[in-house]
Amino acid sequence: AQSVTQLDSQVPVFEEAPVELRCNYSSSVSVYLFWYVQYPNQGLQLLLKYLSGSTLVKGINGFEAEFNKSQTSFHLRKPSVHISDTAEYFCAVSETSGTYKYIFGTGTRLKVLA
Amino acid sequence: DGGITQSPKYLFRKEGQNVTLSCEQNLNHDAMYWYRQDPGQGLRLIYYSQIVNDFQKGDIAEGYSVSREKKESFPLTVTSAQKNPTAFYLCASRPGLPSYNEQFFGPGTRLTVL
């Protein structure tokens, strides 16, 4: 069985500062990895995903994530945040072996301060 | 525009009443999902469907029921057996396998039991 851990429930950061949101996963099989963003009272939208190949993945809105197989991590980063990045961010995994199920982390609430 | 619609956006229910949440997609996706979101708990899978006339229980199916009579529709009924139904409900769809296909989410329905 897989599990996803997002250790930080909330991350406050000042505008234009860099941010890293942490995601660790546990799985006995190969997985695909995803980051989603949720703005207040809305659904989730995909930021980026890792399938294979280069471990650095670039997504929308200036976000990027790095896959580290040895540490089973997939941390999300942005070099300079904006007020509009205030949202909740979810990490998710899906087995590569043909499954319809995703496992989501509990989310990290990013609050960007002026 | 292609997408997923959920209705209503806000729903109020008296204890002991069944209520049905609507989810429609025009993306021609095979798979559809229902998640429940509570603060600090991330997304928990209620039911999912891979094809028409077929669906599987997720992690928290008790007190819920679904149907999948049409490819584009996947309604969720919250029954009186669900002890704590107040939550934000998200519907999602995806093209099906392979599992690197991301899910697309609707805007959600917030259910409040009075």
Interface residues (C-beta under 8 A of the other chain):
Chain A: S9 Y32 F34 Y36 N41 Q42 G43 L44 Q45 L46 K49 L51 F90 S94 E95 T96 S97 G98 T99 Y100 K101 Y102 F104 G105 T106 G107
Chain B: I4 A31 Y35 G40 Q41 G42 L43 L45 Y48 Q50 G58 F88 L90 A92 R94 G96 L97 P98 S99 Y100 E102 Q103 F105 G106 P107 G108 R110
